[in-house]
Amino acid sequence: MTSPSAAASGSVLDLAPVVPVVVVEDVADAVPLARALVAGGLPAIEVTLRTPVALDAIRAIAAEVPDAVVGAGTVISPRGVEESVDAGARFLVSPGWTDTLLAAMKASGVPFLPGVSTTSEVVALLERGVREMKFFPAEAAGGTAYLKSLSGPLPQARFCPTGGIGLASAPSYLALKNVGCVGGSWMLPADAVSAKDWSRVEALAREAAGLR
């Protein structure tokens, strides 16, 4: 990820092979869910801004799960950047980018991953000094074959592919030299979350953490 503090803090892409992409519907689930993921070896947690309680979930995780590196996903506006950082997000992820959004993310002081799905978007970010990106939607946008083809002409770009990736397909992404980690939600099956079966989530997280 690229930010004024990235050199000091290191890259979120290197914390674990998988970044869980979390949609929190009930804020009471945020802390136990995060604890289960961290215990399973996945400390970088992307809480998407898709629900009314997302910012409260980030706030709770930041306050109560010190070993978690909690970030905000689906960040699509400067206001979203500001609110996420104020809530305690330690990194930002967007599904795409504009110059306005990119400027806000750069000014935020935390690492960020702007989303790309085309070669031109990658080149445009490289021109702007950004080398680490989210590749989204990974499977729909060309998957491993597309990312592998980018590594030749654009070896300086590193990716966190997200979108349609599961336990079976993750290893093929992680084998690519331009992939730092993948994003996914398969370790958070809906039935386990609704049943508050955090031991199952922890076991699935441990399996994911062992992919690399």
N, C-alpha and C positions, 0 to 999 in steps of 0.2 A: 504494500500500500504506500501511497505517497502523501506526505504531509510534512509540515515543519518539524514535527516530533518523531517522524518515522525512523530516522536514523538512530535516535536514542532508544526508542521503545522496541525496535525490531518489527518484523512483518507479521501480521496476523496469519498470513499464508503459511507461515512456518510453525505455528503453534501445535497443529494437529493435522492429520490427513483429511479430516472432515469438519466442516463448520455446520452444526445443526441449524436449520432454518425453522424458526419457531413461530407459530401463530398462537398467541395466548388469548383464549376466550374468557377465562376466569382468572382474575389477578391472584387469587389464592393459590393457583397452581404454579405461579411463576418461580417462587423460591424452591419448593421441593423438586420441581422439574429441573431447574438449573443445578441443584445439588446432585441430582442423579446423573446428569450429563457430565459434570466435572468429575464425579467419582468414577465414571466410566472412562475417563481420559480425554474428554472433549471440552476443554476450557473456553474456547472461543464460541460464543453463542449469539446468533443473529436473531433478534426479536423483530419481526416485521411490523411495520406501522399499518396493519390492515384491520385492526380492531380498536374499539374505543378505549380499551384498557392497556394498549401496548406501551404507552409512555409510563404508566404506573408500574407495569411489569418490569420495565428497564430500571426504574427507580428502585424497586424492591430488590431486584437481583444485585444491583450495584451496592446497595446498603447492607445486604444480608449474606451474600455469597462472595466473600473476598477473593476466592481463588478463581472465580469466573472472570473472563474478559468479555463483558457484555457489549454488544453493538446493536445498532438499529438498521433494519433493512427496509426496502421499499421507500427509501427517502427520495422524494421527487420535487422538493421545493426548498428554497432558503429557509422558510419558516420551519419545515421539518428538520432541517439541519440544526437550527438553533434550539428547538424544543428537545431534540434527541440528546444533544450535548448537555443541555441543562438538566436533563433527567439522569445523566450519568453514563451515557453511551461512550464507549472507548474506541469505537470505530463506526464507520458509516458505509452502507452499501446501497447502491441505486440500481434499478433495472435498466436505466439508460442515462444519458447526460445531455445537458445543454451548457453553453458557456456560462450562463447565469448560475445554474446549479453547481457547476464545477468551481466557480469562483467562491461560492459559499462554502463548499466542502474544503477547499484549500485554506480558507480563512478560519476554519473551525478549530484548528489546532490538534485534531485527531486524525489518525490514518483513515483512508477511504478507498473504496473500490467502485469506480464508475462502471456502469454496465455497457457492454458492447456486443454486437452480433454480426458486424461486417468488418472487412479489412479496412475500409476507409475510416471507420470510427476508431479503429486501433491506431492507424497512422495519425489521425487528428489528435488523439490523446498523447502519442509519443511526441508530436510537435509541441505540445503544451507541458512537457516534462513529466508526464504520468506514465509509469511503466507497469503498474500492477492494476489489474482490471477484473471485473466479473464478466464471464462469458455467459450470456443469457438470451433466450432460453436454450440451453446447451443442446439437448437432443433435437429440438425442432430446427435449430440453426446450423446443424451439420455435424454435431457430435465430435467424436475423437478424430475422424478423418479431416474435418475442417481445421481443428486446432493443430493437428500434425502438419498440415500444409502451410500453416502460418509460421511455424518454427523456422523454416528456411529463410524467407525474406525478412522476417521480423523477430529475430532471436532474442531481442532485448525485452520483449513483452512477456509478462507472466500473468497467468490466469487462475481464477477460481471459477470453474464452470459450475453452473447451477441451473436446474430445470429439467425434470424428468430423469434424474440420476438416482439409482438405487444401489443396493448392496451388490448386485450382480454386475452392474456396469461400472461402478466406481473404480475398480482396479485398473481397467483399461485407460481411464482418464489419468489416474495417478502415475501410470507408467510413462506418460509423456513428459519430456524434459521442460516444457514450458508451462506445466501445471504445478502450482504450489500446493493446492488442496482442492477439494470439491465441496459444494454445498448441497445439503439434502435434508429430508425430514423422515426418512424411513425408520430411524431409531425412535420416532415418536408416533407410533400407530395410534389412531384415534381411540380405539377401544382401550388401550393401556392408559392413555391420558384421562379418559372419562372415568375409568375405574380407579384412577390414582394409583396405578400399579407402578410405582417408581422403581422397584427392584427390577422389573422387566425393562424399563427404559434404561436403567444403568447397565444391564447385561447387553442390550443392543448397542449402547454407546461404546462399551468395551470392545465389542466385535468390530465396530466401525473404526475405532482407534487403532486396532491391530492391522488395518489394511496396508499400512506402510511401515 
